[in-house]
């Protein structure tokens, strides 16, 4: 964590604002920081301050967690997201994660289709 000047704090937001904007708890924001996923700066009074993009980053983390990725894997994804560039190993990892998530989506779609069948049967025979 680094200290910031008073002028630099104008474009930064406090942890509570980040949490509200991302729809998570302050504790979750601190967790992401502990995992190395977010970097907080410090105001002269010691308050955590984040860049505006922290909200969209946290939403990305939430989506990746929901898809089954670990903090470590998300950390590996961040340079790809930040720079827009990848090497062959990173592209292979991204494709493997995408394939894994697609298989999960396919399984969920099959379960949804089965539930729709049961609903249709029960609607026809109340």
N, C-alpha and C positions, 0 to 999 in steps of 0.2 A: 504494500500500500504506500502511496506517495502523498505528500502534502501538496495542496494546491493553493494558489493565491486567491485572494478575495475576488479579483476580476474573473478568474477562470471558473469560479463556482457558479457563475450565472448560467452557463450552458449545461451544468450538471444537475442531476436530480437526486433527492434523498431516497433512502431505502424504502420508506413508506410509500412514496409515490411510485417507485418501481414495482413494489408488491401489488398495489392497487391496480396499476395499469396492466400488469401481467396476469392478474387474477390468482395470485399465490400469496402465501403468508410471508411475513418478514423473515421468519425462521427459514423458509425455503430459499429466499434470496441469499441469506447467510450461508446456507448449505452449498449453493452453487458457487459461492465465493471460496469456501473451504475446499471444494473439489477442483478448484482452478479453472472453472468455467466462466467466471465473471471476475473482473478486476475492479476493486473499489479504490477511489482516491479518498483523501481525507481533507476536510475543511480545516481551517486554522483552529477551530474549536474541537476537532476530532471526529466530527460526524462523517459517516460513510456517504460518499457521493458517487453517482454512476452516470455514465453517458446515456443519452436518450435511447440509444439502440439496445440498452440492457433489456427493455421490455420485449422487443421482438426476439432477442436472443433467448430469453426465458421461455417464451412461447414455443420456440424451436426446441429447447431442452425438454419441455413438457411433452411435445409431440414425439420426440425420439424415445423418451422414457416409456410412454404409452405403447410404442411400437416394440419395446423390449430391448432397447439399447442400454448399455451401462454408461456410467459417467466416464469411464476410461475410453470407451468407443466414441462417445460424443466429443471428448477432448481431441481425439484423433480426427474427427470430422471438421472441427472448427477452422483449422488452417485452410481447408478446401473452401469453406464458406467465406472466410474473410478475404482470401486472395482471389478466389475464382479459378485458381490453377491447381493442378494435381500432377503427381507423378504416376507411373504405371501401377505401383503398389497401392497407392491411395485409390485410384480408379477401380482396381480389383476389389478393394475393401468396400467401396461404395456400391458396386454392382452386387456383391455378395449380400450386403445388408438389404438392398432393394429386393433381391430375389427372396430372401427370408421373409421380408414383410409382405411381399406379394403372395407367398404361400399361406401366410397367416390370413390375409384378406380373402383368399380363395376358400380357406376352411370356414371362415366366418360367413361368407356368402352361401356356402353349402348348408350351413346350419340355419341361416335365415330362410333359405328356400324350403327346408324341411318344416320349419315353423309355419311358414305360409301355407304349406300343404295341410298341416294339422288344423290351422285356423279355418281354411276353406271347408274341410270336412266337418268341423264342429259348427260352422255357420250354416251348413246345409242340413245338419241334423241336430237342432238345438235340444 
